[in-house]
Amino acid sequence: MIVLGLLLIVLAGATVIAVSWDETAAATSTATFTVFDRTLQFSQLEFFFAGAVTGAVFLLGLAILFSGMRRSAVQRRRLRDSRLEARDRVARLEKEKQELERKLEESPSTSAPSTPAPAVSPAAARTSPVVDRDRDGVDDRAETTAPHPRVEVPRQNSADQLVAGRHTRPSGR
């Protein structure tokens, strides 16, 4: 857009310079110009309208030039803002990483729980698996404050099944 605007401005400027060098154009009733081996003759009224069109081309070139510059400035501002946002995000993550590393260094090196786990018979361990996500030695299903309470979701009766992104038909045709 900027290049097109500059091209129109240069074209209008070249036209004004070419007309101003021709001294006989304003003195006679018809003006004769040769452009690319073609001879053009303008009356004074046509000459006036050609000047108005040249001015309009110049203004159109300026408008295109400024709109292109404005668009480029907006794109640069957006790019700068996104870079600053990414830099802030990285700095925040680095700070969080350092904080977590500091906490890890301060915590005791043994990962054993502070309270001993209750003894479970081998037969009971084989029959029902123990769910102890918070590692406090108590089965979370028996606790009232389990970290993830079980929520019952009603089953949906549908013939369609979504498997790996595809709808499949029931196998009983």
C-alpha positions as a printed Julia matrix, in Angstrom:
173×3 Matrix{Float64}:
   0.0     0.0     0.0
   2.8     2.4     0.84
   4.55    1.71   -2.46
   1.33    2.25   -4.44
   0.74    5.56   -2.64
   4.29    6.69   -3.37
   3.9     5.69   -7.02
   0.73    7.78   -7.4
   2.37   10.78   -5.72
   5.41   10.54   -8.01
   3.15   10.19  -11.07
   1.19   13.32  -10.13
   4.41   15.22   -9.41
   5.92   14.21  -12.75
   2.78   15.4   -14.54
   2.91   18.79  -12.82
   6.62   19.18  -13.68
   6.05   18.2   -17.32
   3.23   20.74  -17.68
   5.16   23.51  -15.96
   8.1    23.13  -18.38
   5.85   23.65  -21.38
   5.56   27.43  -21.66
   3.17   27.42  -24.62
   0.48   25.36  -22.8
  -0.9    28.29  -20.82
  -0.48   30.9   -23.56
  -2.4    29.27  -26.41
  -5.99   28.08  -26.63
  -4.9    24.44  -27.08
  -2.03   22.72  -25.35
  -0.13   19.92  -27.07
   1.73   17.27  -25.07
   3.66   14.23  -26.22
   3.54   11.26  -23.83
   5.09    7.91  -24.82
   5.22    8.98  -28.5
   1.54    9.99  -28.48
   0.49   13.56  -29.01
  -2.37   14.86  -26.85
  -4.13   18.18  -27.43
  -6.12   19.8   -24.61
  -8.32   22.89  -24.66
  -8.13   25.18  -21.67
 -11.19   23.54  -20.05
  -9.78   20.03  -20.63
  -6.44   21.27  -19.34
  -8.14   22.47  -16.13
  -9.89   19.11  -15.62
  -6.62   17.26  -16.27
  -5.06   19.37  -13.5
  -7.97   18.53  -11.17
  -7.55   14.82  -11.94
  -3.82   15.16  -11.26
  -4.59   16.74   -7.89
  -7.07   13.96   -7.1
  -4.46   11.33   -7.98
  -2.0    13.11   -5.68
  -4.51   13.15   -2.8
  -5.41    9.5    -3.41
  -1.71    8.65   -3.26
  -1.37   10.51    0.05
  -4.43    8.74    1.48
  -3.11    5.31    0.47
   0.34    6.15    1.81
  -1.0     7.26    5.21
  -3.37    4.29    5.54
  -0.5     1.91    4.8
   1.69    3.65    7.37
  -1.12    3.49    9.94
  -1.66   -0.22    9.3
   2.07   -0.9     9.63
   2.18    1.01   12.91
  -0.75   -0.99   14.28
   0.93   -4.27   13.3
   4.21   -3.19   14.92
   2.34   -2.2    18.11
   0.56   -5.56   18.25
   3.81   -7.41   17.68
   5.56   -5.38   20.38
   2.69   -6.03   22.83
   2.72   -9.75   22.15
   6.49   -9.87   22.64
   6.2    -8.0    25.95
   3.41  -10.33   27.05
   5.49  -13.4    26.16
   8.52  -11.97   27.98
   6.39  -11.28   31.08
   4.94  -14.79   30.92
   8.43  -16.31   30.7
   9.64  -14.15   33.6
   6.63  -15.23   35.68
   7.29  -18.89   34.89
  10.98  -18.52   35.71
  10.1   -16.93   39.04
   7.63  -19.71   39.79
  10.26  -22.3    38.84
  12.82  -20.73   41.17
  10.25  -20.64   43.98
   9.42  -24.32   43.46
  13.11  -25.24   43.36
  13.66  -23.32   46.61
  10.74  -25.14   48.24
  12.08  -28.45   47.0
  15.49  -27.74   48.49
  13.94  -26.71   51.83
  11.68  -29.77   52.11
  13.06  -32.89   53.84
  14.87  -35.25   51.51
  12.9   -38.31   52.66
   9.58  -38.82   50.99
   8.22  -41.16   53.71
   4.94  -40.06   55.32
   5.15  -38.6    58.81
   2.59  -41.08   60.2
   3.12  -44.79   59.72
   0.65  -46.54   57.43
  -1.68  -49.02   59.1
  -0.86  -52.64   58.59
  -2.97  -54.27   55.89
  -3.23  -58.01   55.62
  -2.09  -59.49   52.28
  -5.53  -61.03   51.73
  -7.26  -57.66   52.17
  -4.76  -55.98   49.89
  -5.52  -58.48   47.11
  -9.29  -58.28   47.41
  -9.75  -54.51   47.37
  -7.2   -51.98   46.17
  -6.41  -49.2    48.58
  -6.95  -45.69   47.23
  -4.75  -43.27   49.15
  -4.06  -40.24   46.96
  -3.19  -37.87   49.78
  -0.82  -40.47   51.34
  -2.11  -40.12   54.87
  -2.42  -43.86   55.41
  -6.23  -43.95   55.26
  -8.28  -45.22   52.31
  -9.71  -42.1    50.63
 -13.01  -43.84   49.9
 -13.6   -44.16   53.63
 -12.65  -40.54   54.41
 -15.24  -37.8    54.41
 -12.76  -35.31   52.98
 -11.35  -37.21   50.03
  -9.37  -35.08   47.59
 -11.62  -36.11   44.7
 -15.19  -36.85   45.73
 -16.96  -39.37   43.56
 -19.78  -37.92   41.52
 -22.35  -40.17   39.96
 -22.99  -39.33   36.31
 -26.07  -40.82   34.67
 -25.32  -43.05   31.7
 -26.54  -41.96   28.32
 -28.33  -44.46   26.18
 -27.25  -43.87   22.62
 -26.59  -46.07   19.61
 -23.67  -43.87   18.52
 -20.33  -44.3    20.19
 -17.5   -41.85   19.83
 -14.27  -43.8    19.45
 -11.04  -41.99   18.56
 -12.89  -39.23   16.8
 -15.19  -41.43   14.72
 -18.8   -42.33   15.11
 -19.19  -46.07   14.8
 -22.3   -48.09   14.25
 -23.33  -50.76   16.7
 -21.75  -54.1    15.85
 -25.09  -56.0    15.85
 -26.34  -55.5    12.25
